[in-house]
């Protein structure tokens, strides 16, 4: 078992609301400076930059995790993480079929760049990625599990797009053994207020700009022997899936 300082929720320049300098190599390089060893890319409704991100993470000696911040039909943000790029891409294809075909207007919403690991722009996504998909919270969670991933509600302590802010409370189904806070200082308050004893409360940066990435503070103990980055990813997803139905 080893301790891994993590950030499991951040955005690249493929998310229109993220800065253009949130490139795969810049993100991995900044994570190294922050002392982060376990890093997930979770762009809005797409895994399109995860391939380049994983290569950049390998270059910097970071364990990269492919993922997505799915925006459900209820406007809830759901972090979905996967052990392999292939599983993330299969999930991505199903999400694409449930996205709303609204053209992006970069001058209003921001650019949506597909990148390679050397931060070259490969293309632009023409359709806006931030509208809610047609997948409900339950459907999105079930789909992530079906593709070997894990899912947890993002920033539950924020009124905007947080599950509690939208639904008023946590639903009985789907049951989420893991939840994400934006501010780790809210951990005990939310445990008491919403009866979260026994649930895992993570805290990640949700960074949309390099300066918003946080220094290492939050960590998980993961089985990584005999060591490989894939073993670490597998251990992370297994931990997050514990107690989830499906």
SVG drawing of the C-alpha trace seen along z (x, -y; Angstrom):
<svg xmlns="http://www.w3.org/2000/svg" viewBox="-35 -36 44 44">
<polyline fill="none" stroke="black" stroke-width="0.4" points="0.0,0.0 1.2,-3.5 -0.1,-7.0 -1.1,-8.8 -1.8,-12.5 -4.6,-13.1 -6.6,-15.5 -9.4,-13.5 -11.3,-16.4 -9.9,-19.0 -10.4,-20.3 -8.3,-20.7 -8.7,-23.2 -11.3,-20.9 -13.8,-22.2 -15.0,-25.6 -14.9,-27.1 -11.3,-26.2 -8.3,-28.3 -6.5,-27.6 -3.3,-26.9 -4.9,-23.9 -3.1,-21.6 -2.3,-18.0 1.5,-18.7 0.9,-21.9 -1.6,-20.1 0.8,-17.2 3.8,-19.6 1.8,-21.7 0.6,-18.6 4.3,-17.6 5.0,-21.1 2.0,-20.6 3.2,-17.2 0.3,-15.3 0.9,-11.7 -2.6,-10.6 -4.4,-12.8 -7.7,-12.5 -8.8,-14.5 -12.5,-15.1 -13.6,-17.4 -17.3,-18.2 -19.2,-15.4 -16.0,-14.2 -12.9,-12.0 -11.4,-13.4 -8.1,-14.7 -7.6,-11.7 -5.2,-9.9 -2.8,-12.9 -3.2,-13.5 -2.2,-9.9 0.9,-10.2 1.8,-13.5 1.3,-12.0 3.7,-9.1 6.3,-11.6 6.1,-13.3 5.9,-10.1 2.3,-10.7 -0.4,-8.1 -3.0,-9.5 -6.7,-8.5 -9.0,-8.9 -12.4,-10.4 -15.3,-12.7 -17.5,-15.2 -20.8,-14.1 -23.6,-16.7 -26.8,-14.7 -30.3,-15.6 -31.0,-17.0 -27.9,-19.4 -26.0,-17.4 -22.2,-17.1 -21.1,-13.5 -17.4,-12.5 -16.8,-9.3 -13.4,-7.6 -12.1,-4.5 -9.2,-2.1 -8.2,-2.2 -8.4,-4.6 -10.3,-2.0 -13.1,-1.8 -13.2,-5.6 -13.5,-5.9 -16.3,-3.4 -18.2,-5.3 -17.4,-8.5 -19.0,-7.1 -22.3,-6.4 -22.3,-9.8 -21.7,-11.4 -25.0,-9.8 -26.8,-11.5 -25.3,-15.0 -27.4,-17.8 -26.1,-19.1 -25.7,-22.8 -22.9,-24.5 -20.2,-26.1 -19.6,-29.9 -16.0,-30.2 -16.2,-34.0 -18.9,-33.5 -18.3,-30.1 -14.6,-29.5 -12.4,-27.3 -12.7,-23.5 -9.3,-22.1 -8.3,-18.5 -4.6,-18.3 -1.7,-15.8 0.8,-15.1 3.1,-17.8 0.4,-20.4 -0.2,-20.7 -3.8,-21.5 -5.2,-18.7 -8.7,-20.0 -11.7,-21.8 -14.9,-20.3 -17.7,-22.1 -20.5,-21.3 -20.8,-22.9 -19.9,-20.4 -21.4,-22.1 -25.2,-21.6 -26.8,-18.8 -26.9,-15.4 -30.0,-13.3 -28.7,-10.8 -30.4,-10.9 -28.3,-10.6 -29.2,-7.0 -28.6,-6.2 -25.2,-8.0 -24.1,-6.1 -25.2,-2.8 -23.5,-3.4 -20.2,-4.3 -20.4,-1.1 -21.2,1.0 -18.0,-0.2 -15.9,0.8 -15.7,-2.7 -16.8,-4.4 -18.9,-7.5 -19.5,-10.0 -21.3,-13.4 -19.0,-16.4 -18.7,-19.4 -21.8,-18.5 -21.1,-21.6 -21.7,-24.0 -25.2,-25.2 -24.4,-25.2 -24.7,-21.8 -24.2,-20.0 -26.5,-17.1 -27.7,-18.5 -28.2,-22.0 -30.4,-20.5 -32.2,-17.7 -32.2,-19.1 -30.7,-16.0 -28.9,-12.8 -31.2,-10.2 -31.5,-6.7 -30.8,-5.4 -28.3,-5.4 -26.3,-5.1 -23.0,-6.8 -20.4,-5.5 -18.0,-8.3 -18.9,-12.0 -16.8,-15.0 -16.5,-18.2 -15.1,-21.4 -13.9,-22.6 -12.4,-20.0 -13.2,-22.2 -16.9,-21.3 -16.3,-17.6 -17.6,-17.4 -20.4,-19.9 -21.7,-17.8 -21.3,-14.5 -23.5,-15.8 -26.0,-17.7 -26.7,-14.9 -25.8,-11.8 -22.7,-10.9 -21.0,-8.8 -19.4,-5.8 -19.1,-7.5 -15.9,-8.5 -15.6,-12.3 -13.0,-13.3 -11.9,-16.8 -10.5,-17.9 -9.7,-21.2 -12.1,-21.2 -9.4,-23.4 -10.2,-25.2 -6.9,-27.2 -3.4,-26.3 -3.4,-28.6 -6.4,-26.8 -4.6,-23.5 -3.9,-22.8 -0.8,-21.7 -0.9,-18.1 -3.1,-17.7 -5.7,-15.0 -4.5,-11.4 -5.7,-7.8 -4.0,-4.6 -3.8,-2.2 -2.4,1.3 0.3,0.8 2.5,3.9 4.0,5.2 4.0,1.6 2.5,0.5 0.5,-2.6 -2.3,-0.3 -2.4,1.5 -2.8,-1.9 -5.7,-2.8 -7.3,0.6 -7.0,0.1 -8.5,-3.4 -11.5,-2.3 -12.0,0.8 -12.0,-1.4 -14.5,-3.9 -16.8,-1.1 -17.1,0.5 -20.7,0.3 -22.1,-0.7 -24.8,1.3 -24.3,2.6"/>
</svg>
